[in-house]
Amino acid sequence: MPSDTVIAVESVVRDPQYAPYADGPGGPFRWRLALRPLDLADWIELGDHYERDVTRKREVQARHPGTVFAAMPEAVDGCAEVRDAIVDHLATRFPEDFARDGDGLVNRRLDERVLIDDPDRHPLEVAARLVQEDLIVMVEAPELVFAAGSVCFPNRWDLASKLGKSLVEVHEPVSQLNEQLGEPIAKFFERLTPAKSFWRLGWGVLDTDDLYQPLDGTAAPRSGRVGLDDLVVRIERETLRRFPRTGAVLFTIRTYTRPLREVAAGEPMNRLLEALATMPDDIAAYKQLEGIRPALAGLLDG
């Protein structure tokens, strides 16, 4: 290749149209790991609404710091390794939007320069202010525990209550998850190495497109309405990666919402209807679907 060849870099990856309810073999609803190998070039998704989402994250960080951030002292080194990896990834993968500048990172999308090793911010907070993803760090202490999190777009989360807990304890509020997936999850993390990373998808349906949905009462009131123009499909893209220096594990959650009317107009609804019809009542309650499931099924069937 000639040395003066210019390779065009797409700086914004358009929001993907994920449909996780259509994944898998079908049949009665059950929790599934559905892990896929992650190409690290696709680790962070910089999408259509970067400015909107990062601005919203910073709003809830300022207004509800105790809700959206928590960290154990043992997590600092792992969080610093995560921060440095995210900074390097952004500058390398999206050079039109991010550039290293000495001890800082220039963010052209927000027209700002970020001090990387900011003494006034936890390293995980520095990283979280750069991306649309929520970030959770787990460390071995001696078993793998939830050690730090910046979760600005929580969906039925109570972040503070998870700090210091094992994976089994973290998943206890999720109906039937430990029974169905506890052992596979434990074995997966035992085998997770820096050489291979993974991603998966989750989904739900809510009567709001506001991404901030904690359990502590600080979210805006929900509409309570059930209609094609009132409901959104909330999709979470999650990645799992272990880091080589500290052994910390990073779990990212990137949340997308799509209006139900748009989803129903563009995709076959038989798999989503099947999931709704076969979902156990306790899982439907956890997903906040128990009150809207009959109406939702009728809307989709129509």
QUILINQUI-V433982 format. One record per residue. N is the residue number from 0. RES is the residue in one small letter. PHI is phi in whole degrees, -180 to 180 (999 if undefined). BURIAL is I if it has 16 or more other C-alpha atoms within 10 Angstrom, else O. Layout:
# QUILINQUI-V433982
N & RES & PHI & BURIAL
N & RES & PHI & BURIAL
This chain:
# QUILINQUI-V433982
0 & m & 999 & O
1 & p & -59 & O
2 & s & -68 & O
3 & d & -96 & O
4 & t & -68 & O
5 & v & -104 & O
6 & i & -100 & O
7 & a & -71 & O
8 & v & -114 & O
9 & e & -78 & O
10 & s & -79 & O
11 & v & -121 & O
12 & v & -87 & O
13 & r & -62 & O
14 & d & -56 & O
15 & p & -74 & O
16 & q & -100 & O
17 & y & -68 & I
18 & a & -139 & I
19 & p & -65 & I
20 & y & -65 & I
21 & a & -95 & I
22 & d & -78 & O
23 & g & 85 & O
24 & p & -83 & O
25 & g & 82 & O
26 & g & 88 & O
27 & p & -57 & O
28 & f & -64 & I
29 & r & -154 & I
30 & w & -67 & O
31 & r & -134 & O
32 & l & -69 & O
33 & a & 48 & O
34 & l & -79 & O
35 & r & -130 & O
36 & p & -60 & O
37 & l & -105 & I
38 & d & -78 & O
39 & l & -62 & O
40 & a & -63 & O
41 & d & -105 & O
42 & w & -58 & I
43 & i & -104 & I
44 & e & -103 & I
45 & l & -99 & I
46 & g & -110 & I
47 & d & -58 & O
48 & h & -112 & O
49 & y & -57 & I
50 & e & -60 & O
51 & r & -62 & O
52 & d & -71 & I
53 & v & -68 & I
54 & t & -63 & O
55 & r & -63 & I
56 & k & -59 & I
57 & r & -68 & I
58 & e & -63 & O
59 & v & -74 & I
60 & q & -62 & I
61 & a & -75 & O
62 & r & -86 & O
63 & h & -134 & O
64 & p & -60 & O
65 & g & -72 & O
66 & t & -84 & I
67 & v & -104 & I
68 & f & -140 & I
69 & a & -157 & I
70 & a & -157 & I
71 & m & -89 & O
72 & p & -57 & O
73 & e & -66 & O
74 & a & -92 & I
75 & v & -59 & I
76 & d & -63 & I
77 & g & -63 & I
78 & c & -66 & I
79 & a & -66 & I
80 & e & -65 & I
81 & v & -63 & I
82 & r & -56 & I
83 & d & -64 & I
84 & a & -67 & O
85 & i & -67 & I
86 & v & -60 & I
87 & d & -63 & I
88 & h & -64 & I
89 & l & -62 & I
90 & a & -68 & I
91 & t & -85 & O
92 & r & -80 & I
93 & f & -127 & I
94 & p & -67 & I
95 & e & -74 & I
96 & d & -113 & I
97 & f & -135 & I
98 & a & -149 & I
99 & r & -69 & I
100 & d & -143 & O
101 & g & 62 & O
102 & d & -90 & O
103 & g & -130 & I
104 & l & -125 & I
105 & v & -85 & I
106 & n & -107 & I
107 & r & -72 & O
108 & r & -65 & O
109 & l & -111 & O
110 & d & 53 & O
111 & e & -149 & O
112 & r & -117 & I
113 & v & -104 & I
114 & l & -75 & I
115 & i & -70 & I
116 & d & -94 & O
117 & d & -77 & O
118 & p & -68 & O
119 & d & -95 & O
120 & r & -131 & O
121 & h & -62 & I
122 & p & -57 & I
123 & l & -71 & I
124 & e & -67 & I
125 & v & -58 & I
126 & a & -64 & I
127 & a & -66 & I
128 & r & -77 & I
129 & l & -100 & I
130 & v & -130 & I
131 & q & -81 & I
132 & e & -71 & I
133 & d & -82 & I
134 & l & -129 & I
135 & i & -128 & I
136 & v & -114 & I
137 & m & -115 & I
138 & v & -131 & I
139 & e & -83 & I
140 & a & -147 & O
141 & p & -81 & O
142 & e & -82 & O
143 & l & -69 & I
144 & v & -130 & I
145 & f & -72 & I
146 & a & -113 & I
147 & a & -163 & I
148 & g & -157 & I
149 & s & -119 & I
150 & v & -122 & I
151 & c & -85 & I
152 & f & -120 & I
153 & p & -71 & I
154 & n & -123 & I
155 & r & 64 & I
156 & w & -104 & I
157 & d & -127 & I
158 & l & -58 & I
159 & a & -60 & O
160 & s & -72 & O
161 & k & -93 & I
162 & l & -63 & I
163 & g & 81 & I
164 & k & -93 & I
165 & s & -74 & I
166 & l & -63 & I
167 & v & -62 & I
168 & e & -68 & O
169 & v & -61 & I
170 & h & -88 & I
171 & e & -57 & O
172 & p & -70 & O
173 & v & -88 & O
174 & s & -55 & I
175 & q & 68 & I
176 & l & -68 & I
177 & n & -63 & I
178 & e & -64 & O
179 & q & -87 & O
180 & l & -129 & I
181 & g & -55 & O
182 & e & -69 & O
183 & p & -59 & O
184 & i & -65 & O
185 & a & -61 & O
186 & k & -67 & O
187 & f & -60 & O
188 & f & -69 & O
189 & e & -63 & O
190 & r & -96 & O
191 & l & -70 & I
192 & t & -126 & O
193 & p & -62 & O
194 & a & -73 & O
195 & k & -137 & O
196 & s & -118 & I
197 & f & -142 & I
198 & w & -144 & I
199 & r & -154 & I
200 & l & -129 & I
201 & g & -135 & I
202 & w & -153 & I
203 & g & -163 & I
204 & v & -129 & I
205 & l & -132 & I
206 & d & -96 & I
207 & t & -157 & I
208 & d & -100 & I
209 & d & -72 & O
210 & l & -73 & I
211 & y & -88 & I
212 & q & -134 & I
213 & p & -79 & I
214 & l & -98 & O
215 & d & -94 & O
216 & g & 86 & O
217 & t & -91 & O
218 & a & -76 & O
219 & a & -65 & O
220 & p & -58 & O
221 & r & -83 & O
222 & s & -74 & O
223 & g & 77 & O
224 & r & -86 & O
225 & v & -125 & I
226 & g & -165 & I
227 & l & -59 & I
228 & d & -94 & O
229 & d & -105 & I
230 & l & -104 & I
231 & v & -128 & I
232 & v & -90 & I
233 & r & -103 & I
234 & i & -119 & I
235 & e & -117 & I
236 & r & -98 & I
237 & e & -115 & I
238 & t & -121 & I
239 & l & -132 & I
240 & r & -148 & I
241 & r & -100 & I
242 & f & -104 & I
243 & p & -74 & O
244 & r & -75 & O
245 & t & -103 & I
246 & g & 77 & I
247 & a & -65 & I
248 & v & -111 & I
249 & l & -107 & I
250 & f & -114 & I
251 & t & -105 & I
252 & i & -131 & I
253 & r & -107 & I
254 & t & -104 & I
255 & y & -120 & I
256 & t & -127 & I
257 & r & -134 & I
258 & p & -58 & I
259 & l & -59 & I
260 & r & -60 & I
261 & e & -65 & O
262 & v & -64 & I
263 & a & -67 & I
264 & a & -77 & O
265 & g & -111 & O
266 & e & -137 & O
267 & p & -63 & O
268 & m & -101 & I
269 & n & -63 & O
270 & r & -72 & I
271 & l & -68 & I
272 & l & -63 & I
273 & e & -62 & I
274 & a & -62 & I
275 & l & -65 & I
276 & a & -71 & I
277 & t & -104 & O
278 & m & -72 & I
279 & p & -57 & I
280 & d & -60 & O
281 & d & -69 & O
282 & i & -72 & I
283 & a & -60 & I
284 & a & -66 & O
285 & y & -61 & O
286 & k & -81 & I
287 & q & 61 & I
288 & l & -108 & I
289 & e & -62 & I
290 & g & -82 & O
291 & i & -111 & I
292 & r & -59 & I
293 & p & -60 & O
294 & a & -65 & O
295 & l & -63 & I
296 & a & -61 & I
297 & g & -65 & O
298 & l & -62 & I
299 & l & -71 & I
300 & d & -65 & O
301 & g & -74 & O
